[in-house]
Amino acid sequence: MYTIAKQFSFSAAHHLDGLAPDHPCARQHGHNYVVEIVLASRQLNDVGFVVDYGDLRLLANHLDAKFDHQDLNEVFSFQLSAENLARYLFEWCAQRWPQTLEVRVSETPKTWASYSP
């Protein structure tokens, strides 16, 4: 099995509903998010790639257009945990690249959430 991965980043604000009022994540706050896509294939294409890294620019464009410097609560209707963002991004990526194996989302340098089916 061949795997490749690429990281992207964006900055955005959000808050999480359903938490105690004194929980820091219940208040509006921001993160410098890191998104990592992992793709896998048993076979390489004719050029020797799982997917051309340049093709993954579509994800960078999507993050720049829909996520970067946004209040994510105004963009999306789901609970904006890192876990839910990972699933949303996995589904978006899998529609474009069926080789998508996993998407990881980091809100801080020491935390990661991931989604894979």
C-alpha positions in Angstrom: 0.0 0.0 0.0 1.3 3.4 -1.0 0.4 6.4 1.1 1.0 10.1 0.8 0.0 13.0 3.0 -0.1 16.8 2.7 -0.8 19.5 5.3 -2.7 22.7 4.8 -3.5 25.5 7.2 -6.1 28.2 7.8 -7.1 30.6 10.6 -10.7 30.8 11.8 -12.9 31.5 14.8 -15.7 29.4 16.3 -17.5 28.4 19.5 -19.0 25.1 20.6 -22.6 24.9 21.7 -23.8 22.8 24.6 -20.9 23.4 26.9 -21.0 25.0 30.4 -20.9 28.8 30.1 -17.6 28.9 31.8 -16.0 26.4 29.5 -13.4 28.2 27.3 -14.6 26.6 24.1 -18.2 27.9 24.7 -16.9 31.4 24.1 -15.9 32.7 20.7 -12.2 32.0 20.1 -9.9 31.3 17.2 -7.4 28.7 16.0 -4.6 28.4 13.5 -5.9 25.1 12.1 -3.7 22.5 10.4 -5.5 20.0 8.1 -3.7 16.9 6.9 -5.1 14.7 4.1 -3.8 11.1 3.8 -4.4 9.2 0.6 -3.6 5.6 -0.2 -3.5 3.2 -3.2 -2.3 -0.3 -3.9 -1.2 0.9 -7.3 0.5 4.0 -8.6 -0.8 5.9 -11.6 1.2 6.0 -14.9 3.5 8.7 -13.6 4.2 6.9 -10.4 1.9 8.9 -8.0 -0.9 8.0 -5.7 -2.2 11.5 -6.6 -0.2 14.4 -7.9 0.5 16.7 -4.9 -0.4 19.6 -7.2 -3.9 18.3 -7.7 -4.4 18.7 -3.9 -4.4 22.4 -4.5 -8.1 22.1 -4.8 -8.3 21.5 -1.0 -6.1 24.5 -0.3 -8.4 26.6 -2.5 -11.5 25.3 -0.7 -10.0 26.0 2.7 -9.0 29.5 1.6 -12.4 30.3 0.1 -14.7 28.8 2.8 -12.7 28.6 6.0 -9.9 31.0 6.2 -10.5 34.1 8.5 -14.2 33.1 8.9 -16.5 32.6 11.9 -17.1 29.0 11.2 -20.4 29.1 13.1 -21.7 31.5 10.4 -20.6 29.2 7.6 -21.7 25.7 8.8 -24.7 24.5 10.7 -23.1 21.5 12.5 -21.2 21.5 15.8 -17.7 22.8 14.9 -15.5 20.4 16.9 -12.3 19.3 15.3 -13.8 15.8 15.0 -16.7 17.1 12.9 -14.5 19.3 10.8 -12.3 16.2 10.0 -15.4 14.3 8.9 -16.7 17.1 6.8 -13.3 17.5 5.1 -12.9 13.8 4.6 -16.2 13.6 2.8 -15.3 16.7 0.7 -11.9 15.1 -0.2 -13.3 11.6 -0.9 -15.7 13.0 -3.5 -12.6 14.3 -5.4 -10.0 11.7 -4.6 -11.4 8.2 -3.9 -7.9 7.4 -2.5 -8.6 9.5 0.6 -7.8 7.4 3.6 -8.0 9.9 6.5 -8.3 13.6 7.3 -6.8 15.0 10.4 -7.5 18.4 11.9 -5.4 20.2 14.6 -6.6 23.2 16.5 -3.4 23.4 18.6 0.1 22.1 18.1 -0.5 19.3 20.6 -4.0 18.1 19.6 -5.4 16.2 16.6 -8.7 14.8 15.6 -9.1 12.4 12.6 -11.8 10.8 10.6 -11.7 7.8 8.3 -14.6 5.5 7.5 
